[in-house]
Amino acid sequence: MSKRPALTYLYVPADRPDRVRKALASAADVVLIDLEDAVAPAHKAAARRALPELLDRVDRPSQVRVNAADTAWGAADLALVAELPTVVGVRIPKCANPAVVSAQIAGAGDRPAHLLLESALGVERAFELAQLPGVASLGLGEADLRADLGVTDDAGLDWARSRLVNACAAAGLPAPIMSVYTQLRDLAGLADSCRRGRARGFLGRAALHPAQLPVIRDAFIPSAGEISAARQLLAAGNGANALPDGRFVDEAVLRQARRTLALAGAPAAPPDPG
């Protein structure tokens, strides 16, 4: 069985060691330890000092979101991350200037860099940023982007979201993950939003609370019907073929079928019952 890609990403404030430990033991595929928005200015230094011990022996996918380059804390955050195990990636906010971002990536040491685009300029430069050495993923910071664009309706971000999906595909990066869903009690709304994001090319989502994790996972994992349909398509073989039900199958359709099975962590054929 193929390995399913990461789908659930859990944010946790870096100034709460108890919560960081719980997050690292949670069912999240990736833990996002936040030194930026979730930590008040007066607590940032203490949060930074606590991380080396918390992450000294970490052996699971995790990232540290640092403060932006133009803040009083950005440089110290990067210096800290550079001393952490290389399994810990760096999550860089407010990305727009490729030269600045390149310097930040270098400052964080030899580790994957995950960029957040949170302005109109950042979105316009998505493909350029995606091509920088060391970049492992792009994502949107939708709260800041809404403010920058003056958007008051969720649909107002659709173009920026599609722009991000396209830039990642063009640069050979994984599909981007969705931004957080801030209505923590609205799990039905979260599920619906995730399904729409998946249809638009996103893969996985960041969460603010552990209760959101199973909802996100279920929304992105293909259903049994989707898995069965993907297997039927692949069984039709390579090349261009017409199925008995009239559907036309070519390599592009087969690529989508393979993607569905990879997302499910499922083999191309069902297990042999004998």
Phi and psi in degrees as GROMACS dihedral restraints (atoms count N, CA, C in turn):
[ dihedral_restraints ]
;  ai    aj    ak    al  type     phi  dphi    fc
    3     4     5     6     1   -72.8    20    10
    4     5     6     7     1   156.4    20    10
    6     7     8     9     1   -79.5    20    10
    7     8     9    10     1   127.9    20    10
    9    10    11    12     1   -72.4    20    10
   10    11    12    13     1   139.0    20    10
   12    13    14    15     1   -67.2    20    10
   13    14    15    16     1   159.5    20    10
   15    16    17    18     1   -63.2    20    10
   16    17    18    19     1   137.0    20    10
   18    19    20    21     1  -124.2    20    10
   19    20    21    22     1   -27.6    20    10
   21    22    23    24     1  -118.5    20    10
   22    23    24    25     1   130.1    20    10
   24    25    26    27     1  -128.6    20    10
   25    26    27    28     1   120.7    20    10
   27    28    29    30     1  -110.0    20    10
   28    29    30    31     1   119.5    20    10
   30    31    32    33     1   -77.8    20    10
   31    32    33    34     1   142.5    20    10
   33    34    35    36     1  -147.5    20    10
   34    35    36    37     1   136.5    20    10
   36    37    38    39     1   -70.3    20    10
   37    38    39    40     1   134.8    20    10
   39    40    41    42     1   -69.9    20    10
   40    41    42    43     1   -18.7    20    10
   42    43    44    45     1   -88.2    20    10
   43    44    45    46     1    11.2    20    10
   45    46    47    48     1  -122.6    20    10
   46    47    48    49     1    82.2    20    10
   48    49    50    51     1   -54.5    20    10
   49    50    51    52     1   -35.6    20    10
   51    52    53    54     1   -62.4    20    10
   52    53    54    55     1   -40.9    20    10
   54    55    56    57     1   -72.4    20    10
   55    56    57    58     1   -34.4    20    10
   57    58    59    60     1   -62.0    20    10
   58    59    60    61     1   -44.7    20    10
   60    61    62    63     1   -62.1    20    10
   61    62    63    64     1   -42.4    20    10
   63    64    65    66     1   -64.3    20    10
   64    65    66    67     1   -41.1    20    10
   66    67    68    69     1   -63.5    20    10
   67    68    69    70     1   -40.9    20    10
   69    70    71    72     1   -66.2    20    10
   70    71    72    73     1   -22.0    20    10
   72    73    74    75     1   -98.2    20    10
   73    74    75    76     1     3.6    20    10
   75    76    77    78     1   -82.5    20    10
   76    77    78    79     1   179.7    20    10
   78    79    80    81     1   -84.1    20    10
   79    80    81    82     1     2.0    20    10
   81    82    83    84     1   -62.7    20    10
   82    83    84    85     1   141.1    20    10
   84    85    86    87     1   -69.2    20    10
   85    86    87    88     1   -36.5    20    10
   87    88    89    90     1  -138.1    20    10
   88    89    90    91     1   136.0    20    10
   90    91    92    93     1  -102.4    20    10
   91    92    93    94     1   130.1    20    10
   93    94    95    96     1  -108.4    20    10
   94    95    96    97     1   103.2    20    10
   96    97    98    99     1   -90.7    20    10
   97    98    99   100     1   119.6    20    10
   99   100   101   102     1  -103.1    20    10
  100   101   102   103     1   119.1    20    10
  102   103   104   105     1   -97.6    20    10
  103   104   105   106     1    -6.3    20    10
  105   106   107   108     1   -95.8    20    10
  106   107   108   109     1  -105.4    20    10
  108   109   110   111     1   -61.9    20    10
  109   110   111   112     1   -30.9    20    10
  111   112   113   114     1   -81.2    20    10
  112   113   114   115     1    -4.8    20    10
  114   115   116   117     1  -119.0    20    10
  115   116   117   118     1   123.7    20    10
  117   118   119   120     1   -65.6    20    10
  118   119   120   121     1   150.4    20    10
  120   121   122   123     1   -52.0    20    10
  121   122   123   124     1   -38.9    20    10
  123   124   125   126     1   -68.9    20    10
  124   125   126   127     1   -16.5    20    10
  126   127   128   129     1  -105.0    20    10
  127   128   129   130     1    -3.3    20    10
  129   130   131   132     1   -65.1    20    10
  130   131   132   133     1   -41.6    20    10
  132   133   134   135     1   -64.0    20    10
  133   134   135   136     1   -43.2    20    10
  135   136   137   138     1   -65.6    20    10
  136   137   138   139     1   -39.3    20    10
  138   139   140   141     1   -61.8    20    10
  139   140   141   142     1   -41.2    20    10
  141   142   143   144     1   -64.4    20    10
  142   143   144   145     1   -42.0    20    10
  144   145   146   147     1   -64.9    20    10
  145   146   147   148     1   -28.8    20    10
  147   148   149   150     1   -79.5    20    10
  148   149   150   151     1   -21.6    20    10
  150   151   152   153     1   -67.7    20    10
  151   152   153   154     1   -39.8    20    10
  153   154   155   156     1   -55.2    20    10
  154   155   156   157     1   -42.9    20    10
  156   157   158   159     1   -68.6    20    10
  157   158   159   160     1   -40.3    20    10
  159   160   161   162     1   -64.4    20    10
  160   161   162   163     1   -34.7    20    10
  162   163   164   165     1  -110.7    20    10
  163   164   165   166     1    10.0    20    10
  165   166   167   168     1   -57.6    20    10
  166   167   168   169     1   -40.2    20    10
  168   169   170   171     1  -118.5    20    10
  169   170   171   172     1    23.8    20    10
  171   172   173   174     1   -63.5    20    10
  172   173   174   175     1   134.9    20    10
  174   175   176   177     1  -129.5    20    10
  175   176   177   178     1    23.5    20    10
  177   178   179   180     1  -128.9    20    10
  178   179   180   181     1   156.5    20    10
  180   181   182   183     1   -57.6    20    10
  181   182   183   184     1   127.8    20    10
  183   184   185   186     1  -155.4    20    10
  184   185   186   187     1   160.6    20    10
  186   187   188   189     1  -140.4    20    10
  187   188   189   190     1   150.3    20    10
  189   190   191   192     1  -111.3    20    10
  190   191   192   193     1   120.6    20    10
  192   193   194   195     1   -86.3    20    10
  193   194   195   196     1   117.6    20    10
  195   196   197   198     1   -89.2    20    10
  196   197   198   199     1   171.2    20    10
  198   199   200   201     1   -80.7    20    10
  199   200   201   202     1   158.4    20    10
  201   202   203   204     1   -63.8    20    10
  202   203   204   205     1   159.1    20    10
  204   205   206   207     1   -62.3    20    10
  205   206   207   208     1   -30.7    20    10
  207   208   209   210     1   -92.4    20    10
  208   209   210   211     1    17.2    20    10
  210   211   212   213     1  -103.0    20    10
  211   212   213   214     1   171.0    20    10
  213   214   215   216     1   -73.4    20    10
  214   215   216   217     1   -11.7    20    10
  216   217   218   219     1  -110.3    20    10
  217   218   219   220     1   -13.0    20    10
  219   220   221   222     1   -57.9    20    10
  220   221   222   223     1   -48.6    20    10
  222   223   224   225     1   -64.3    20    10
  223   224   225   226     1   -42.1    20    10
  225   226   227   228     1   -66.7    20    10
  226   227   228   229     1   -35.4    20    10
  228   229   230   231     1   -62.0    20    10
  229   230   231   232     1   -45.3    20    10
  231   232   233   234     1   -64.3    20    10
  232   233   234   235     1   -40.2    20    10
  234   235   236   237     1   -61.9    20    10
  235   236   237   238     1   -38.0    20    10
  237   238   239   240     1   -64.4    20    10
  238   239   240   241     1   -49.8    20    10
  240   241   242   243     1   -59.3    20    10
  241   242   243   244     1   -35.6    20    10
  243   244   245   246     1   -60.9    20    10
  244   245   246   247     1   -22.2    20    10
  246   247   248   249     1   -94.4    20    10
  247   248   249   250     1    -3.6    20    10
  249   250   251   252     1   -84.9    20    10
  250   251   252   253     1   162.4    20    10
  252   253   254   255     1   -54.5    20    10
  253   254   255   256     1   146.1    20    10
  255   256   257   258     1   -70.7    20    10
  256   257   258   259     1   -10.7    20    10
  258   259   260   261     1   -68.3    20    10
  259   260   261   262     1   -18.2    20    10
  261   262   263   264     1   -87.8    20    10
  262   263   264   265     1   116.0    20    10
  264   265   266   267     1   -83.3    20    10
  265   266   267   268     1   169.7    20    10
  267   268   269   270     1  -111.7    20    10
  268   269   270   271     1   134.1    20    10
  270   271   272   273     1  -110.7    20    10
  271   272   273   274     1   115.4    20    10
  273   274   275   276     1  -108.4    20    10
  274   275   276   277     1   119.1    20    10
  276   277   278   279     1   -87.6    20    10
  277   278   279   280     1   169.5    20    10
  279   280   281   282     1    55.3    20    10
  280   281   282   283     1    39.7    20    10
  282   283   284   285     1   -80.3    20    10
  283   284   285   286     1   130.2    20    10
  285   286   287   288     1  -153.6    20    10
  286   287   288   289     1   -37.1    20    10
  288   289   290   291     1   -97.7    20    10
  289   290   291   292     1   110.8    20    10
  291   292   293   294     1   -56.4    20    10
  292   293   294   295     1   -37.2    20    10
  294   295   296   297     1   -66.1    20    10
  295   296   297   298     1   -42.6    20    10
  297   298   299   300     1   -64.8    20    10
  298   299   300   301     1   -44.2    20    10
  300   301   302   303     1   -64.2    20    10
  301   302   303   304     1   -39.9    20    10
  303   304   305   306     1   -59.6    20    10
  304   305   306   307     1   -40.6    20    10
  306   307   308   309     1   -66.4    20    10
  307   308   309   310     1   -37.8    20    10
  309   310   311   312     1   -65.1    20    10
  310   311   312   313     1   -43.4    20    10
  312   313   314   315     1   -59.5    20    10
  313   314   315   316     1   -44.4    20    10
  315   316   317   318     1   -63.5    20    10
  316   317   318   319     1   -38.2    20    10
  318   319   320   321     1   -68.1    20    10
  319   320   321   322     1   -22.2    20    10
  321   322   323   324     1   -87.0    20    10
  322   323   324   325     1    -3.0    20    10
  324   325   326   327     1    86.0    20    10
  325   326   327   328     1  -171.5    20    10
  327   328   329   330     1   -83.3    20    10
  328   329   330   331     1    88.0    20    10
  330   331   332   333     1  -158.2    20    10
  331   332   333   334     1   160.0    20    10
  333   334   335   336     1   -63.7    20    10
  334   335   336   337     1   139.5    20    10
  336   337   338   339     1  -111.3    20    10
  337   338   339   340     1   129.8    20    10
  339   340   341   342     1  -116.6    20    10
  340   341   342   343     1   115.5    20    10
  342   343   344   345     1   -98.5    20    10
  343   344   345   346     1   137.8    20    10
  345   346   347   348     1  -108.4    20    10
  346   347   348   349     1   124.8    20    10
  348   349   350   351     1  -100.2    20    10
  349   350   351   352     1   120.7    20    10
  351   352   353   354     1  -130.1    20    10
  352   353   354   355     1    15.4    20    10
  354   355   356   357     1  -143.2    20    10
  355   356   357   358     1   164.9    20    10
  357   358   359   360     1   -59.7    20    10
  358   359   360   361     1   -40.7    20    10
  360   361   362   363     1   -65.1    20    10
  361   362   363   364     1   -40.7    20    10
  363   364   365   366     1   -60.3    20    10
  364   365   366   367     1   -43.0    20    10
  366   367   368   369     1   -64.4    20    10
  367   368   369   370     1   -42.8    20    10
  369   370   371   372     1   -60.6    20    10
  370   371   372   373     1   -30.0    20    10
  372   373   374   375     1   -99.6    20    10
  373   374   375   376     1    19.1    20    10
  375   376   377   378     1   -55.5    20    10
  376   377   378   379     1   -48.1    20    10
  378   379   380   381     1   -66.9    20    10
  379   380   381   382     1   -40.2    20    10
  381   382   383   384     1   -62.2    20    10
  382   383   384   385     1   -43.6    20    10
  384   385   386   387     1   -66.6    20    10
  385   386   387   388     1   -37.3    20    10
  387   388   389   390     1   -63.2    20    10
  388   389   390   391     1   -25.5    20    10
  390   391   392   393     1   -88.2    20    10
  391   392   393   394     1    -4.4    20    10
  393   394   395   396     1   -64.8    20    10
  394   395   396   397     1   140.5    20    10
  396   397   398   399     1   -58.0    20    10
  397   398   399   400     1   135.4    20    10
  399   400   401   402     1    93.3    20    10
  400   401   402   403     1   -10.8    20    10
  402   403   404   405     1   -76.7    20    10
  403   404   405   406     1   126.9    20    10
  405   406   407   408     1  -105.3    20    10
  406   407   408   409     1   -23.6    20    10
  408   409   410   411     1  -164.1    20    10
  409   410   411   412     1   161.1    20    10
  411   412   413   414     1  -121.1    20    10
  412   413   414   415     1   150.7    20    10
  414   415   416   417     1  -148.1    20    10
  415   416   417   418     1   167.3    20    10
  417   418   419   420     1  -102.8    20    10
  418   419   420   421     1   141.6    20    10
  420   421   422   423     1   -99.9    20    10
  421   422   423   424     1    92.8    20    10
  423   424   425   426     1   -74.0    20    10
  424   425   426   427     1   -28.6    20    10
  426   427   428   429     1   -63.8    20    10
  427   428   429   430     1   -49.1    20    10
  429   430   431   432     1   -67.5    20    10
  430   431   432   433     1   -36.8    20    10
  432   433   434   435     1   -65.3    20    10
  433   434   435   436     1   -40.0    20    10
  435   436   437   438     1   -57.8    20    10
  436   437   438   439     1   -45.2    20    10
  438   439   440   441     1   -64.6    20    10
  439   440   441   442     1   -39.9    20    10
  441   442   443   444     1   -66.6    20    10
  442   443   444   445     1   -36.6    20    10
  444   445   446   447     1   -89.4    20    10
  445   446   447   448     1   -15.0    20    10
  447   448   449   450     1    71.8    20    10
  448   449   450   451     1    27.4    20    10
  450   451   452   453     1   -83.0    20    10
  451   452   453   454     1   131.1    20    10
  453   454   455   456     1  -114.8    20    10
  454   455   456   457     1    -8.4    20    10
  456   457   458   459     1  -116.8    20    10
  457   458   459   460     1   139.9    20    10
  459   460   461   462     1   -58.1    20    10
  460   461   462   463     1   -35.3    20    10
  462   463   464   465     1   -64.2    20    10
  463   464   465   466     1   -19.5    20    10
  465   466   467   468     1   -65.8    20    10
  466   467   468   469     1   -14.5    20    10
  468   469   470   471     1   -97.4    20    10
  469   470   471   472     1    -0.8    20    10
  471   472   473   474     1   -59.0    20    10
  472   473   474   475     1   -41.2    20    10
  474   475   476   477     1   -64.8    20    10
  475   476   477   478     1   -44.9    20    10
  477   478   479   480     1   -61.8    20    10
  478   479   480   481     1   -38.8    20    10
  480   481   482   483     1   -64.0    20    10
  481   482   483   484     1   -45.5    20    10
  483   484   485   486     1   -65.3    20    10
  484   485   486   487     1   -36.9    20    10
  486   487   488   489     1   -59.1    20    10
  487   488   489   490     1   -41.6    20    10
  489   490   491   492     1   -66.6    20    10
  490   491   492   493     1   -46.2    20    10
  492   493   494   495     1   -58.0    20    10
  493   494   495   496     1   -44.0    20    10
  495   496   497   498     1   -66.6    20    10
  496   497   498   499     1   -42.1    20    10
  498   499   500   501     1   -62.6    20    10
  499   500   501   502     1   -41.9    20    10
  501   502   503   504     1   -63.7    20    10
  502   503   504   505     1   -45.1    20    10
  504   505   506   507     1   -63.5    20    10
  505   506   507   508     1   -42.3    20    10
  507   508   509   510     1   -65.3    20    10
  508   509   510   511     1   -33.4    20    10
  510   511   512   513     1   -89.0    20    10
  511   512   513   514     1    -2.7    20    10
  513   514   515   516     1    78.6    20    10
  514   515   516   517     1    19.9    20    10
  516   517   518   519     1   -90.4    20    10
  517   518   519   520     1   161.0    20    10
  519   520   521   522     1   -61.0    20    10
  520   521   522   523     1   157.0    20    10
  522   523   524   525     1   -57.5    20    10
  523   524   525   526     1   144.1    20    10
  525   526   527   528     1   -71.4    20    10
  526   527   528   529     1   157.0    20    10
  528   529   530   531     1   -91.1    20    10
  529   530   531   532     1   157.9    20    10
  531   532   533   534     1   -79.5    20    10
  532   533   534   535     1   153.0    20    10
  534   535   536   537     1   -70.6    20    10
  535   536   537   538     1   168.6    20    10
  537   538   539   540     1   -64.4    20    10
  538   539   540   541     1   150.9    20    10
  540   541   542   543     1  -103.2    20    10
  541   542   543   544     1   113.5    20    10
  543   544   545   546     1   -83.4    20    10
  544   545   546   547     1   -12.3    20    10
  546   547   548   549     1   -84.7    20    10
  547   548   549   550     1    87.6    20    10
  549   550   551   552     1   -62.7    20    10
  550   551   552   553     1   -29.6    20    10
  552   553   554   555     1   -89.2    20    10
  553   554   555   556     1    -9.8    20    10
  555   556   557   558     1   -92.8    20    10
  556   557   558   559     1    75.1    20    10
  558   559   560   561     1   -71.9    20    10
  559   560   561   562     1   -30.6    20    10
  561   562   563   564     1   -67.1    20    10
  562   563   564   565     1   -41.8    20    10
  564   565   566   567     1   -64.3    20    10
  565   566   567   568     1   -37.8    20    10
  567   568   569   570     1   -61.3    20    10
  568   569   570   571     1   -46.8    20    10
  570   571   572   573     1   -60.6    20    10
  571   572   573   574     1   -44.4    20    10
  573   574   575   576     1   -64.3    20    10
  574   575   576   577     1   -42.1    20    10
  576   577   578   579     1   -63.0    20    10
  577   578   579   580     1   -41.1    20    10
  579   580   581   582     1   -63.8    20    10
  580   581   582   583     1   -42.0    20    10
  582   583   584   585     1   -62.3    20    10
  583   584   585   586     1   -39.9    20    10
  585   586   587   588     1   -68.4    20    10
  586   587   588   589     1   -38.4    20    10
  588   589   590   591     1   -64.9    20    10
  589   590   591   592     1   -40.5    20    10
  591   592   593   594     1   -61.1    20    10
  592   593   594   595     1   -41.7    20    10
  594   595   596   597     1   -64.7    20    10
  595   596   597   598     1   -24.8    20    10
  597   598   599   600     1   -91.7    20    10
  598   599   600   601     1    -0.4    20    10
  600   601   602   603     1   108.5    20    10
  601   602   603   604     1     3.4    20    10
  603   604   605   606     1   -80.8    20    10
  604   605   606   607     1   159.0    20    10
  606   607   608   609     1  -138.5    20    10
  607   608   609   610     1    98.5    20    10
  609   610   611   612     1    91.0    20    10
  610   611   612   613     1   175.5    20    10
  612   613   614   615     1  -156.7    20    10
  613   614   615   616     1   149.4    20    10
  615   616   617   618     1   -81.8    20    10
  616   617   618   619     1   144.9    20    10
  618   619   620   621     1  -124.4    20    10
  619   620   621   622     1   153.2    20    10
  621   622   623   624     1  -101.9    20    10
  622   623   624   625     1   -14.9    20    10
  624   625   626   627     1  -144.4    20    10
  625   626   627   628     1   143.6    20    10
  627   628   629   630     1   -56.8    20    10
  628   629   630   631     1   -27.7    20    10
  630   631   632   633     1   -64.5    20    10
  631   632   633   634     1   -20.3    20    10
  633   634   635   636     1   -80.8    20    10
  634   635   636   637     1   -18.2    20    10
  636   637   638   639     1   -61.1    20    10
  637   638   639   640     1   -50.9    20    10
  639   640   641   642     1   -65.6    20    10
  640   641   642   643     1   -30.6    20    10
  642   643   644   645     1   -64.9    20    10
  643   644   645   646     1   -45.3    20    10
  645   646   647   648     1   -62.5    20    10
  646   647   648   649     1   -47.1    20    10
  648   649   650   651     1   -60.0    20    10
  649   650   651   652     1   -47.2    20    10
  651   652   653   654     1   -64.1    20    10
  652   653   654   655     1   -33.9    20    10
  654   655   656   657     1   -70.8    20    10
  655   656   657   658     1   -29.7    20    10
  657   658   659   660     1   -95.1    20    10
  658   659   660   661     1   -23.4    20    10
  660   661   662   663     1   -76.2    20    10
  661   662   663   664     1   128.8    20    10
  663   664   665   666     1   -59.9    20    10
  664   665   666   667     1   149.2    20    10
  666   667   668   669     1   -74.9    20    10
  667   668   669   670     1   168.4    20    10
  669   670   671   672     1   -59.6    20    10
  670   671   672   673     1   -37.2    20    10
  672   673   674   675     1   -65.3    20    10
  673   674   675   676     1   -40.7    20    10
  675   676   677   678     1   -65.9    20    10
  676   677   678   679     1   -39.1    20    10
  678   679   680   681     1   -64.7    20    10
  679   680   681   682     1   -44.2    20    10
  681   682   683   684     1   -62.6    20    10
  682   683   684   685     1   -42.3    20    10
  684   685   686   687     1   -65.5    20    10
  685   686   687   688     1   -38.6    20    10
  687   688   689   690     1   -64.1    20    10
  688   689   690   691     1   -41.3    20    10
  690   691   692   693     1   -64.1    20    10
  691   692   693   694     1   -38.9    20    10
  693   694   695   696     1   -62.9    20    10
  694   695   696   697     1   -40.5    20    10
  696   697   698   699     1   -63.7    20    10
  697   698   699   700     1   -44.8    20    10
  699   700   701   702     1   -67.2    20    10
  700   701   702   703     1   -30.5    20    10
  702   703   704   705     1   -68.4    20    10
  703   704   705   706     1   -18.6    20    10
  705   706   707   708     1   -70.6    20    10
  706   707   708   709     1   -16.2    20    10
  708   709   710   711     1    92.8    20    10
  709   710   711   712     1  -179.7    20    10
  711   712   713   714     1   -82.4    20    10
  712   713   714   715     1   168.6    20    10
  714   715   716   717     1    84.5    20    10
  715   716   717   718     1  -172.8    20    10
  717   718   719   720     1   -95.3    20    10
  718   719   720   721     1   123.3    20    10
  720   721   722   723     1  -138.9    20    10
  721   722   723   724     1   153.7    20    10
  723   724   725   726     1  -107.4    20    10
  724   725   726   727     1   124.8    20    10
  726   727   728   729     1   -77.3    20    10
  727   728   729   730     1   161.6    20    10
  729   730   731   732     1   -56.3    20    10
  730   731   732   733     1   -28.8    20    10
  732   733   734   735     1   -84.9    20    10
  733   734   735   736     1     3.5    20    10
  735   736   737   738     1    99.3    20    10
  736   737   738   739     1    -9.0    20    10
  738   739   740   741     1   -71.3    20    10
  739   740   741   742     1   141.1    20    10
  741   742   743   744     1   -96.9    20    10
  742   743   744   745     1   131.8    20    10
  744   745   746   747     1  -119.9    20    10
  745   746   747   748     1   123.9    20    10
  747   748   749   750     1  -132.0    20    10
  748   749   750   751     1  -172.4    20    10
  750   751   752   753     1   -62.7    20    10
  751   752   753   754     1   -35.1    20    10
  753   754   755   756     1   -63.6    20    10
  754   755   756   757     1   -40.1    20    10
  756   757   758   759     1   -66.5    20    10
  757   758   759   760     1   -39.7    20    10
  759   760   761   762     1   -66.4    20    10
  760   761   762   763     1   -35.1    20    10
  762   763   764   765     1   -60.6    20    10
  763   764   765   766     1   -42.0    20    10
  765   766   767   768     1   -64.7    20    10
  766   767   768   769     1   -37.8    20    10
  768   769   770   771     1   -65.3    20    10
  769   770   771   772     1   -42.5    20    10
  771   772   773   774     1   -63.1    20    10
  772   773   774   775     1   -38.6    20    10
  774   775   776   777     1   -63.6    20    10
  775   776   777   778     1   -39.7    20    10
  777   778   779   780     1   -61.4    20    10
  778   779   780   781     1   -45.0    20    10
  780   781   782   783     1   -68.6    20    10
  781   782   783   784     1   -37.2    20    10
  783   784   785   786     1   -64.2    20    10
  784   785   786   787     1   -39.1    20    10
  786   787   788   789     1   -65.9    20    10
  787   788   789   790     1   -33.8    20    10
  789   790   791   792     1   -82.5    20    10
  790   791   792   793     1   -11.3    20    10
  792   793   794   795     1    65.5    20    10
  793   794   795   796     1    32.3    20    10
  795   796   797   798     1  -109.2    20    10
  796   797   798   799     1   148.2    20    10
  798   799   800   801     1   -71.6    20    10
  799   800   801   802     1   163.1    20    10
  801   802   803   804     1   -68.3    20    10
  802   803   804   805     1   -25.9    20    10
  804   805   806   807     1  -123.4    20    10
  805   806   807   808     1   149.6    20    10
  807   808   809   810     1   -65.4    20    10
  808   809   810   811     1   154.4    20    10
  810   811   812   813     1   -58.7    20    10
  811   812   813   814     1   144.2    20    10
  813   814   815   816     1   -73.6    20    10
  814   815   816   817     1   116.4    20    10
  816   817   818   819     1   -66.8    20    10
  817   818   819   820     1   -20.1    20    10
